[in-house]
């Protein structure tokens, strides 16, 4: 048992680092620069995520950013899963932290929704369907993308727990707290009634 723990700890640590390395790839920044649009951090919210990339007017680039930011989380978990559940959980956490706090960008990254989704896809496609249903329902009803994402992320640990996935529920509880923290400006605007709605001009 002790020998197994001695072997597992380095693997878990390595997968945490691997996840962070993959998660820290700033697809929004890379894609917009290659497209000749300059630094996406200089426009809109200054964020590197798909929502801000969309402000360039390039829907294709925004979609590619969303896909890249999601799949880096999925890839990290699937690669690490070969070394066991603990390694997969560590890789998922690492990927999320890498996206939020990339060392290459002075630890100023995105808000994490796409990477949250990608990590969730790797662990439980069924829980991802619940996330999508909640997001879509609230987004269509209230037209607040941020509120929809916040609500969907908050319910994800409960869904995972109900599915008999307590370890994943704990992981996504932590990821959800970090996601909410990164959305603090959006939460303030929602409370003030100044948050922009989906499709709103200006």
VOGU-3710 file (C-alpha; in Angstrom, 3 decimals, decimal comma):
1> xxxxxxxxxx> 0,000/0,000/0,000  2,779/2,437/0,922  4,653/1,525/-2,248  1,540/2,242/-4,312  1,175/5,631/-2,640  4,828/6,399/-3,319  4,280/5,630/-6,991  0,956/7,475/-7,201  2,057/10,792/-5,703  4,591/11,668/-8,445
11> xxxxxxxxxx> 2,088/10,676/-11,134  -0,602/12,897/-9,614  1,836/15,804/-9,302  3,017/15,321/-12,888  -0,580/15,288/-14,146  -1,323/18,469/-12,224  1,595/20,133/-13,996  0,572/18,646/-17,353  -2,948/19,942/-16,874  -1,659/23,392/-15,979
21> xxxxxxxxxx> 0,598/23,469/-19,057  -2,265/22,551/-21,386  -4,728/24,838/-19,646  -2,399/27,814/-19,878  -2,397/27,781/-23,695  -4,117/31,132/-24,529  -6,032/30,146/-27,655  -7,890/33,462/-27,873  -4,663/35,438/-27,855  -2,865/33,100/-30,262
31> xxxxxxxxxx> -5,690/32,877/-32,789  -6,386/36,606/-32,924  -2,692/37,396/-33,344  -2,324/34,877/-36,173  -5,409/36,403/-37,801  -3,708/39,794/-37,778  -6,105/41,318/-35,261  -3,495/42,276/-32,694  -3,787/41,636/-28,977  -7,330/40,688/-27,942
41> xxxxxxxxxx> -6,553/41,989/-24,449  -6,577/45,527/-25,888  -10,292/45,417/-26,751  -13,561/44,978/-24,895  -13,178/43,425/-21,474  -9,495/42,670/-22,032  -10,237/38,997/-21,515  -8,636/36,219/-23,600  -11,792/34,105/-23,823  -14,234/33,451/-26,648
51> xxxxxxxxxx> -16,713/36,148/-25,588  -14,116/38,872/-25,961  -12,754/37,348/-29,184  -16,289/37,649/-30,542  -15,991/41,424/-30,106  -13,494/41,413/-32,985  -16,422/40,556/-35,245  -14,883/37,207/-36,175  -17,394/34,538/-35,162  -15,222/31,755/-36,522
61> xxxxxxxxxx> -12,298/32,806/-34,351  -14,567/33,021/-31,316  -15,875/29,510/-31,990  -12,327/28,203/-32,436  -11,302/29,847/-29,161  -14,237/28,278/-27,354  -13,391/24,861/-28,784  -9,696/25,151/-27,990  -10,273/26,363/-24,436  -12,704/23,489/-23,830
71> xxxxxxxxxx> -10,733/20,684/-25,443  -7,494/21,512/-23,632  -9,328/20,615/-20,431  -10,762/17,462/-21,954  -7,371/16,380/-23,284  -5,637/16,936/-19,938  -8,120/14,714/-18,093  -8,184/11,946/-20,700  -4,388/11,711/-20,838  -4,067/11,704/-17,052
81> xxxxxxxxxx> -6,858/9,140/-16,596  -4,410/6,448/-17,686  -2,742/6,902/-14,288  -5,914/6,665/-12,228  -8,760/8,785/-10,897  -6,603/10,955/-8,642  -4,336/11,829/-11,567  -7,345/12,704/-13,739  -8,790/14,943/-11,018  -5,415/16,655/-10,601
91> xxxxxxxxxx> -5,136/17,227/-14,341  -8,621/18,736/-14,475  -7,767/21,099/-11,639  -4,444/21,946/-13,280  -6,075/22,717/-16,630  -8,591/25,042/-15,005  -5,926/26,830/-12,971  -3,752/27,125/-16,075  -6,544/28,851/-17,973  -7,334/31,236/-15,124
101> xxxxxxxxxx> -3,726/31,955/-14,174  -1,380/31,334/-17,151  2,232/32,001/-16,249  2,899/33,234/-19,796  0,437/36,122/-19,351  1,405/37,262/-15,874  -1,228/34,946/-14,338  -4,041/36,964/-15,951  -6,173/34,527/-17,910  -9,777/33,861/-18,793
111> xxxxxxxxxx> -12,878/33,331/-16,676  -12,924/29,580/-17,121  -16,357/28,667/-18,488  -15,101/26,898/-21,627  -12,401/24,985/-19,744  -14,934/24,077/-17,034  -17,094/22,598/-19,796  -14,178/20,720/-21,346  -13,117/19,155/-18,051  -16,729/18,225/-17,331
121> xxxxxxxxxx> -17,025/16,554/-20,739  -14,097/14,281/-19,891  -15,580/13,218/-16,558  -19,304/13,038/-17,254  -21,024/13,800/-20,570  -24,351/13,340/-18,759  -23,507/16,080/-16,270  -22,452/18,248/-19,194  -25,895/17,770/-20,743  -27,431/19,024/-17,493
131> xxxxxxxxxx> -25,051/22,005/-17,537  -26,036/22,779/-21,137  -29,764/22,479/-20,394  -29,523/24,899/-17,474  -27,335/27,335/-19,418  -29,560/27,309/-22,494  -32,776/27,589/-20,493  -31,613/30,605/-18,504  -29,839/32,223/-21,446  -32,973/32,092/-23,593
141> xxxxxxxxxx> -35,286/33,128/-20,751  -33,238/35,953/-19,228  -30,614/36,659/-21,932  -27,748/36,918/-19,438  -24,868/34,694/-20,519  -22,947/35,265/-17,279  -25,935/34,438/-15,062  -26,625/31,281/-17,060  -23,013/30,142/-16,673  -22,966/30,936/-12,958
151> xxxxxxxxxx> -26,165/28,991/-12,321  -25,063/26,024/-14,425  -21,675/25,838/-12,704  -23,301/26,037/-9,260  -25,584/23,087/-9,973  -22,871/20,910/-11,545  -21,508/19,543/-8,213  -25,065/18,609/-7,178  -25,634/16,787/-10,464  -22,355/14,893/-10,128
161> xxxxxxxxxx> -23,175/13,948/-6,534  -26,595/12,671/-7,642  -24,862/10,605/-10,323  -22,713/8,930/-7,671  -19,525/10,842/-8,504  -18,523/12,397/-5,139  -14,854/12,991/-6,019  -15,807/14,823/-9,197  -18,504/16,728/-7,290  -15,859/18,024/-4,881
171> xxxxxxxxxx> -13,569/18,999/-7,761  -16,305/20,924/-9,541  -17,342/22,558/-6,294  -13,844/24,033/-6,159  -13,832/24,920/-9,857  -17,224/26,545/-9,452  -16,001/28,714/-6,592  -13,055/29,872/-8,692  -15,334/30,537/-11,665  -17,660/32,636/-9,505
181> xxxxxxxxxx> -14,679/34,568/-8,125  -13,478/35,353/-11,660  -16,999/36,539/-12,500  -17,127/39,007/-9,600  -17,423/42,039/-11,953  -20,299/40,340/-13,793  -22,036/39,580/-10,493  -21,749/43,230/-9,436  -23,223/44,342/-12,768  -26,052/41,803/-12,445
191> xxxxxxxxxx> -26,889/43,169/-8,997  -26,687/46,744/-10,314  -28,807/45,932/-13,363  -26,038/47,018/-15,741  -24,901/43,632/-17,070  -25,192/43,360/-20,823  -27,734/40,940/-22,237  -27,210/38,486/-25,069  -27,728/40,259/-28,374  -27,719/43,697/-26,779
201> xx> -26,184/46,418/-28,908  -23,764/48,936/-27,471
//
